[in-house]
Amino acid sequence: MTLLIDNRQSIINDTDDLQSFFETVLDRTLKHLETDIDAEVSLMLTDNEEIRVLNREYRQKDSATDVLSFPLMDLDPFNRDEWLETLHDNAMPDTQEVVLGDIVISVERAQEQADEYGHGLMRELGFLMVHGLLHLLGYDHEKGQEDEQIMFELQETILQELNLPRGQVD
């Protein structure tokens, strides 16, 4: 498993702790979904201004958001056999890792949301990472109410497994 972190924010400076935390989130998410793959994910941690620019450029929404995902494959997690086959078929020959895509998280926005929801920053960052990973794996809450419910239930289950329940204060 490879998690490449580009840390462009100044709220959290301990990159070793961030690396370990996000690797754990990635590993737990893949295990929960029973993907049996090694994955590579790029994660950019940034501020509200930079994510606003990206959100405007890629989604035509001129506002800061909390997380953006840029999947490299068009996956359908509801057709499990095809989903797993596509993941395995896209493993890099030299590393056997599947490059899933990029996630961008505004740590500034995450801190605002953690304060708003009354839980810790790490819980919010865990939530945003799981959310972004699910998007990279083909889940999309914007496709309809049923997809939204499935994705949100998965998020909560994975966060429970990570011991990051709602209301968790760091």
C-alpha positions in Angstrom: 0.0 0.0 0.0 1.3 3.4 -0.9 -0.2 6.7 0.4 1.5 9.8 -1.1 0.8 12.9 1.0 1.3 16.4 -0.3 0.9 18.5 2.9 0.1 22.1 1.9 -1.6 23.3 5.0 -0.4 24.7 8.3 -2.9 23.5 10.9 -1.3 20.1 11.5 2.5 19.9 11.1 3.4 16.4 12.3 3.5 14.6 8.9 4.6 11.2 10.5 1.3 11.1 12.5 -0.7 12.1 9.5 0.9 9.5 7.3 0.2 6.7 9.9 -3.3 7.9 10.5 -4.3 8.1 6.8 -2.6 4.8 6.0 -4.7 3.2 8.7 -7.9 4.7 7.3 -6.9 3.5 3.8 -6.1 0.0 5.0 -9.3 -0.4 7.1 -11.5 0.9 4.2 -10.0 -1.6 1.7 -10.3 -4.4 4.2 -13.9 -3.6 5.1 -14.8 -3.6 1.4 -12.9 -7.0 1.0 -11.1 -5.7 -2.0 -8.0 -7.9 -1.5 -5.9 -5.3 -3.4 -2.8 -3.2 -2.7 -3.6 0.4 -3.5 -1.8 3.6 -4.2 -3.6 6.8 -3.4 -2.4 10.4 -3.5 -3.7 12.7 -0.8 -3.3 16.5 -0.8 -4.0 18.3 2.4 -4.7 22.0 1.8 -6.6 25.1 2.9 -9.9 26.6 1.9 -8.5 28.8 -0.8 -6.7 26.1 -2.8 -9.6 23.7 -2.6 -12.0 26.5 -3.7 -9.9 27.0 -6.8 -9.9 23.2 -7.5 -13.6 23.0 -6.9 -14.3 25.8 -9.3 -12.0 24.4 -11.9 -13.2 20.8 -11.8 -16.8 21.0 -10.6 -17.7 24.6 -11.6 -18.6 25.4 -8.0 -16.8 28.6 -6.8 -16.8 27.7 -3.1 -14.5 26.0 -0.6 -15.5 22.4 0.0 -14.2 19.8 2.4 -13.1 17.0 0.1 -12.6 16.3 -3.6 -11.9 13.0 -5.2 -10.4 12.3 -8.6 -10.9 8.6 -9.4 -8.7 7.0 -12.1 -11.2 4.3 -13.0 -14.9 4.2 -13.7 -16.0 1.5 -11.1 -19.4 0.1 -10.3 -19.2 -1.3 -6.7 -22.7 -2.7 -7.1 -21.5 -5.3 -9.7 -19.0 -6.9 -7.3 -17.4 -9.4 -9.7 -16.8 -6.8 -12.4 -15.7 -4.3 -9.8 -13.0 -6.6 -8.4 -12.0 -7.7 -11.9 -11.5 -4.1 -12.9 -9.4 -3.4 -9.8 -7.2 -6.4 -10.3 -6.9 -5.8 -14.1 -5.5 -2.3 -13.3 -2.7 -3.4 -10.9 0.6 -2.0 -11.9 2.9 -4.8 -13.2 5.9 -3.8 -11.2 4.2 -3.2 -7.8 0.9 -5.0 -8.1 -0.7 -1.9 -6.6 -3.9 -0.4 -8.1 -3.6 3.4 -8.5 -7.0 4.5 -7.3 -6.7 8.3 -7.8 -6.3 11.5 -5.9 -8.1 12.9 -2.8 -7.9 16.6 -1.7 -8.9 17.6 1.8 -9.2 21.1 3.1 -7.8 20.7 6.7 -9.1 24.3 7.3 -12.6 23.3 6.3 -12.3 20.0 8.3 -11.4 22.0 11.4 -14.5 24.3 10.9 -16.7 21.2 10.5 -15.2 19.5 13.5 -15.9 22.5 15.6 -19.5 22.8 14.2 -20.3 19.1 14.8 -18.6 19.0 18.2 -16.0 16.4 17.5 -12.2 16.3 17.0 -10.3 17.2 13.9 -8.9 13.7 13.5 -12.4 12.2 13.5 -13.4 14.7 10.8 -10.3 14.0 8.7 -11.0 10.3 9.0 -14.5 10.8 7.8 -13.3 12.9 4.8 -10.7 10.3 3.9 -13.2 7.4 4.0 -15.6 9.5 2.0 -13.0 10.3 -0.6 -11.8 6.7 -0.8 -15.4 5.4 -1.4 -15.6 7.9 -4.3 -12.4 6.6 -5.7 -13.9 3.1 -5.5 -17.0 4.0 -7.4 -19.5 4.9 -4.7 -21.4 8.1 -5.4 -24.0 9.6 -3.0 -25.0 12.0 -5.8 -26.5 9.3 -8.0 -29.6 8.8 -5.9 -31.1 8.3 -2.5 -30.3 4.5 -2.4 -26.6 5.1 -3.4 -26.4 7.9 -0.8 -27.8 5.6 2.0 -25.4 2.8 1.1 -22.4 5.1 1.0 -23.2 6.9 4.3 -23.8 3.6 6.1 -20.5 2.3 4.8 -18.8 5.5 6.1 -20.2 5.1 9.5 -19.4 1.4 9.8 -15.8 2.0 8.7 -15.4 4.9 11.1 -16.8 2.8 14.0 -14.2 0.1 13.1 -11.5 2.8 13.2 -12.8 3.9 16.6 -13.8 7.3 15.2 -17.5 7.5 16.0 -19.6 10.6 15.8 -18.9 12.9 18.7 -15.3 11.5 19.0 -13.1 14.2 20.5 -9.4 13.9 19.8 
